[in-house]
Amino acid sequence: MKVVAALLLIVLVAALHLLSPWGSLSAAQAIDPGLAKILLVELRLPRTLLALGYGATLGIAGAALQALFANPLASPDITGSSSGAALGAVFASYWLGLTNPILLAVAGAMGAGLALILLLAVAGRRTDKVALLLAGLAVSLAAGAATSLLLALAPSPFAFYDSFEWLMGSFTDRSLVQAAAALIPAAIACALLLRRARALELMAMGDDVLASLGHRPRRLGTEIICSSAIAVGACVSVCGAIGFVGLIAPVLARRLTRGHPGRALVPSGMIGGLLVLSADLALRSIPLDQAIPVGVVTTLIGTPVFIMVLLSMRGRMAS
């Protein structure tokens, strides 16, 4: 019953996101039904699909990583794929002069892939979860620094302003082809993560128990890291980086599943999709002269939750 209610809520918010604002859509329908169809299918539908799919991807990847590291502060950002995708898109746009959205998405995906290769190279073949975590943080910081350097040295004086959507996320002016380029790889990678939900549930009992049941903990950790990086990197290559959703959604989902990490993957994906849809819908509903990236809203929401998690962890350690 709860699942049905959650699905109905997501459908309702997605419909509001697709049809809002209604005034411009009804005006286009009055002028030309074909124009209204173009507005709905070619402009609004990709935005709705990307908001829902990107949020769900962040939620599933975040839940899988938090289960892997047994740490509620783990998020998809630690794989370095988000920073790598942003680096690839910025390099292609301001140093190679590419303007085609599909080529920029390809460049972002290549950046995410190179970040993943670097992550595995730094961590080594026979690595443990802690080494993967530290290697991911190192790659993420290095890619972020490289992005800032490229923007600072870019020929255009407006590089920082123009690339703001890559650094904070945006769904504006995306096409169905771009949506497919982001969501198809993300869906495949998320499906692989969902297949490992049972193993992630067993991981809470320790690596010895996991190994005794036929799983290989190191291989599983590498698979979770790679699948999360591919899923998030594909979305970042088209929409830019959106922070805190991969941190917030799993925390809320585990409360619904009574702390079971494996069972939290699907609820976390639903919560993530709902969060990003709601954040983007709120931005479109507020009359503003300038567009605000959706990542700004998710960061404003996520910061208090992040502090709350830190305080709860400190309280448990003190007791």
N, C-alpha and C positions, 0 to 999 in steps of 0.2 A: 504493500500500500504506500509506504514511504517512497519507494522507487518510482511508482507511478506519479505521485504528487510532485516529485522532483523533476521528472521528465516533462510534466505538464507546465511547470514553472519555467523551465528552460525554453520550451516551445513558445510560451507566452512572451517572454522577454525577447526571444529571437524575432518573433512577429512584430513586436513594437520597434525593435531595432531596424527591421527591414522597411517598415511603413512610415516611420517617423523621419522628418516632419511630414505630416499628412497634407499640409497646405500646398506645398510645391508639387506633390504628386497629383493631387486633385486638379490643380491648375494646368499641369501638363496634360492630364486626361481630357480636360475641357478643350484645350487647343488642338491636340492630336493624340489619339490613343496609341499610335506608334511611338510617339515621343515619351509617353508615360511608360511604355514597355521598355524602351531603351534605358530610361532613368532607373527603373526597378531592377532590370536584369543585368545591365552592364556596369552600373555604378554602385547600386546599393547591395545587391546580392553578393558580390565578391567581398564587400566589407563585412557583411554579416557572417559569411562562411569563415572568413579569416579570423574574425574576433572570436567566434565560437571554437573553431578548430585550434587556434593558437593557444587560447586559454586552457582548453582540455589537454593539449600537449604539455604545457607547463605543469599542470596539475598532476598528470600521470608520471611525467619524468621526475618531478619533485618528490612525489611519494615513493617512487622506486629508489631514488638516491638516499632519501632519509631512512628507508628501510635497510639499504645496503650498509650505510655508515652508522646506523643506530644513533643518529644525531638529528634532532629537529631543526637544526640550523643549516643543514645541507640543502643545497638548491641546484637547479640546472646550471647556474652561472659558474659553478666550480669545475665544470668539465672544460672550460675555455672555448667551447664552440660558439657561444654567443658573441664573445669578444672577437673571435676569429672571423665570424661571418661579417660583423660590422667592419672589421679591418679590410676584408676583401672588397666589400662594397665601396668603402671610402677610397681605397686605392684605385679601383676601376673607374670611379666617377671623376676624381680630381687629378689623377696622374696618367690615366690612360685615355681620358676624355670620352668614356662610354656614356651614352644617355639612354639607350634602349633598356626598358625595365627588365626584360627577360635576361639580357646580358648582365645587368647588375645583379640579378638574382643568382645567375650562374657563378658570377665572381664571388658573391657572398657564400654560396655553397662550397666553392673551392677553398675559401678562407676557413670555413668551419672544418672541412676535411683536412686541411694542412694542420690546423690546431689539434685535431684528433690524432693525427700521425705523430705530431710533436709530443703530445701527451703520452702516448704509448712508448715513444722512444725514450723520453725522460724517465718514465716510471720503470721501464724494463719489462722483459717478458715474464719473469717469475716474481711478480710484485705482489704486495699485499694491499689491503684497502687504504691504509694510512698513506702509503707511498703514492697511490693513485690520487688521493685527496690533495696531498701537497703538490704533486706534479700538476694537477688541474688548476690549483690556485696560482702556481708559477706561470703557467701558460696564459691564464686569464689576465694576470697583471701585465705580462709582457705584451700581449696583444692590445690591451687597453692603452699602454704607454706608446706603442707604435702607432695606433690610431690617432692619438693626440699629436704626435710628432708630424704625421702626414698632414693633418689639418693645419698645424701651425706653419708648415712649409709650403702649403698649397699655393698655387699662383693666384687663386681667387681670394680676395679679402673677405668674401662672405661665406667662406667654406664652413666655418663653425656653425653659422646660422642655417645654411642650406642642409647640412648633414645632421641637424638636430633630431630629425625623425629617425635616423638610423641609430642614434644613441639612446633615444627614449621611446621609440616605437610609434607607428602611425599606420592606419588602414586607409588613408585617403588616396583616391585615384588609383586603386589597384584593380586589375582586370581578372576575368575568370581564368585566363591562362596562368597568371601569376598565382592565383589561389590554388590552382591544381599543382603548380610547381612546388608550392610550399606544403600543401596538405597531403598529397599522395605519399611522399617519402615519410612525412611525419606520422601518417596513419599506419604505414607498414612497421615503422620502428616502435610505435606505441603498441601495436598488436604483439610484437615480440616481447615487450615489457609485460604486457598483461598475461602472456603465457608463462611468465616466471613468477606470477603472484604467489603460487603455492611455495616455491622455493624461498621467496622473500619472507614468507610467513615462518618457515622453518629456520631461517637464518637468525631469528631472534633467540633461538635455543642454543646457538653457538655453532662454530664451524665444524666441530667434531660430530655433532648430531647430524648436521647437513651432509657431511661426507659419508656417514654411516648409512644414510638413506639413498646413496647413489649419486649425489651431486658433487660437483667439483667447485669448491668455494672461490678459488682464484679465477677460474674460467668464468664462473657466474658473475663475479665482480667486474671483470673486463667486459663481458657482454652487456651488463647493465649500463656501464659507463658509455660504451660505444653507441648503444641504442638511444640513450638519452641525448648524447651529443648530436647524433644524426637527426633526431626528431626536432630538437630545439634549433639546431643550426639551419635546417631547411626553412623554418618559420622566420628566423631572424634575417635570413638572406633576402626575404621579400618584404617583411614588415618592420625590421629593426628590432632592437632589444627592448623587452618589457620586463621590468624587475618586480620582485617580491611575490608575484603570483605563485611561482613554484615553491615559495616558502610558506605562504599563507594557507593555500588550499589543502596541503597534506595535514597541517596542524588541525584544521577544522574537521577534515575527513576522519582522522584517527579518533576524534571525540565521538563521532557518529558510530564508529566501528569498535568502540571500547578498547582502543589501543592496539588493535590487530593491524600490523603494517601491511601484510599482503592484501587483506580485504579492503584496505583504504585506497587502492589504486583507482578503481572505478568511481567511487564517490569524490575523490580528489579531482579527477578529470571533469566531473560534472560541476563541481564547485568552481574550478578554474575557468571553465567556459562561461559560467554565469557571472563570475567576477569581471572578466574582461568585457563581456557583452554589456553589462550594467555600467561599467566605467566609460565605455565609448558612447553608450546611449546618453549618459549624463552630460558628457562633453557636447554632444550634438543638440541637446535640449537647452543648453545655456547660451544665450545670445552673446557672442564675443566677437570683437573685431579681428582677432588673430587666432589661428588654430593652436590648440594646446595638445601636445602629444599625450597619448593615452597612458604612457609610462609614468607621467607626472601624477596622475590620479592613483594608479596602483601603488606608487611609492608612498603617497600620502596616507593611503589606507594601510599599507604594509608596515610602515615604520612603527606605529603603536603596537601592532601584533608582534613584531620582532622584539621590541622592548619587553612585552609581556612574557614571551617565551624565555628570554634571558633571565628575567626576574624569577620565573618559576623554576628554571634550572638552578639558579643560585640558591633558592630556598630549599630545593631537594638536597643539594650538596651540603648546605649548612646543617640540615637535620640529620 
